[in-house]
Amino acid sequence: MEKILLVYGFNNFQIEQLNKAFNDKGFEIRPVPEEKYGYKIGELTGVLEEESEHEEGLAIPGRMVVVCGVDKEEYAPVFKLLTDTTGKLAYHKAVVTETNTNWTSARLFTEVDNEYKEIKKRNRLKNR
């Protein structure tokens, strides 16, 4: 499987910075335009054949990076390089899994966002 970063909501400068940081690591940076938010993650990464129909009008209310084609041992270095490259830029991060290859980009964002909110809630309760 190819090493791919699906990138949502990043501007051209930010995408250029990611290209510079990840190009020599064998990654392809794939900015996903809004009109493809209804495509399945697997279609965008080439794991699934592209379907003829897609959900339309889906939105992602923020930035997201989806990592594809790396082993578990590579997650930490990839996410560190992402953080080093993007600085304090806020965005959600996800890894392509067998389950989420069949989800739309919008659904993946929602799932990651819900997990993030749940973790923040638990941390607040734990720190009381």
Sequence and secondary structure as in RCSB ss.txt:
>XXXX:A:sequence
MEKILLVYGFNNFQIEQLNKAFNDKGFEIRPVPEEKYGYKIGELTGVLEEESEHEEGLAIPGRMVVVCGVDKEEY
APVFKLLTDTTGKLAYHKAVVTETNTNWTSARLFTEVDNEYKEIKKRNRLKNR
>XXXX:A:secstr
  EEEEEES  HHHHHHHHHHHGGGTEEEEE  GGGTTSBHHHHHTSS   S    S   SS EEEEES  HHHH
HHHHHHHHHHHTT   EEEE  TTGGGSBHHHHHHHHHHHHHHHHHHHHHHT 
